[in-house]
């Protein structure tokens, strides 16, 4: 990790000094990345009539708030926002906590079967558990959970990736001497975790929290299966907006814009950390 | 273990041993050390067992029944679901579509990601800004992405067709054609993931020791030569990682084709299933037609295919790079 950080700072490159063409290509790429967002806002700020024009206008109109208001009239968008916040918030909290606990155990504690169990977790990273939705749906119906938020929360309480990620970070971040010292002072294990380990792994926990929140916020297939239209998440509400026989794109794209703005803001505020998270994950993984 | 008294023992244990006898404390502490690790890793295994492993295995069981949703007494039919599935043209069609979309998205994506990473690894000004810039598509949810691109690729008033007409080409009915719909969906996938994968490749590039490049430079290797002979071979593990991850995700593709349908809400993947993927077919079978047994057979077959392809990928990528090195 140190190499990555110093590499970042020095901007050391495999290919030497950039030429102007580098900036041109990168600019085109970033504009291409931005364009669909802008387009979505553009249509949302006008009315669907603009789509029939041969050369569409390239500046936003003044209808965004009117269209956004229609989103709230058409689908229970406030409820969807609240539901998504509850689900993603809970899932993020439990994933970070349970992953940090398990990561601590796998990285720093000795116990029988430690290596075997960890290898098992790594293997499960490659198992497409999403394909188990049919029995999972049957079970949720059996419990009477189908339609309730717990049916979306419980399956995502902790992930293999989270445990793997926290374990890798804990290995280097928490010195054994510190744990030993705390043990000598009579600290219980959970106390050592809380007072010694957790403060040291905070950066990794923050990155895991960001990614867990985004993944949960964007989740679609399982909520679609188990929740109903009256109690949706944001993604389900968006899909509902689009599934009428006549699609009013000013309305629908106002919905996607509303749903995307919070995540875009997070990106602009925490962009550096998100990029660092992806890059660290690549090297550690 | 010695007990140092200046540190106050923690509250939760204080209640458990009212007379603070060292032996009991000692025993408690030993028990704490022994049992705690298992308690800490337990949540993952409990959750994975109940919502991961068990449903996956139970899917195999359900696939042996003619099982309709709400059925109290499903009848055991052995492997009949699988026999039917292997003769089911809609299933093979879905499988072809999935593989086609997967190839159209993963191959260009990997190439562009490596090139983009090479650009980003140059000594550019505002490095972080550019990195955030190429990662922006990752902020879009798959549903938002599907909706926006369905609009951009709309047959009549879509912007893409508008542009095609402006430069004098015929408009394409993107949703109607088999190949054109696959291309459009692949563009969606690429738009969202290329920047993300470029950052992963970039991290691996920067982990390559500088000395290797310097040595090659002294030996007179140009930029291109250094890229192909130094950078690329050393990226192998990362490229394998990216390939396997995108295989596992790509073969389960669902949201993009579902939202791309010109008939919103439909699970057909186009009027003649021209872009219905396996997961979309699975969803339709289970939750529109309520044939849970048959849908479970689809799920299980897809599961086996994904695991097999991931393994083949692993060996093939290894072999290819090994040959190149010689």
Interface residues (C-beta under 8 A of the other chain):
Chain A: X3 X4 X7 X8 X11 X12 X13 X14 X15 X16 X17 X18 X22 X23 X25 X26 X29 X30 X32 X33 X34 X36 X37 X39 X40 X43 X51 X52 X54 X55 X56 X94 X98 X99 X101 X102 X104 X105 X106 X109 X110 X111 X114 X117 X121 X124 X126 X127 X128 X129 X130 X131 X132 X133 X134 X135 X136 X137 X138 X139 X154 X155 X157 X158 X160 X163 X183 X184 X185 X186 X187 X188 X189 X190 X191 X193 X214 X217 X218 X220 X221 X224 X225 X234 X235 X238 X239 X242 X243 X244 X245 X247 X249 X252 X253 X255 X256 X259 X260 X263 X264 X266 X267 X268 X271 X272 X274 X275 X278 X279 X280 X281 X282 X283 X285
Chain B: X1 X2 X3 X4 X7 X9 X10 X12 X13 X29 X32 X33 X34 X36 X37 X38 X40 X41 X43 X44 X45 X47 X48 X51 X52 X53 X54 X55 X56 X58 X59 X62 X116 X118 X119 X120 X121 X122 X123 X124 X127 X128 X130 X131 X132 X133 X134 X135 X136 X137 X139 X140 X141 X142 X143 X144 X145 X147 X148 X149 X150 X151 X152 X154 X157 X159 X162 X165 X166 X191 X195 X196 X199 X200 X201 X202 X203 X204 X205 X206 X207 X208 X210 X213 X223 X226 X227 X230 X231 X238 X241 X244 X248 X251 X252 X254 X255 X259 X264 X265 X279 X282 X283 X286 X287 X292 X295 X296 X299 X300 X302 X303 X306 X307 X310
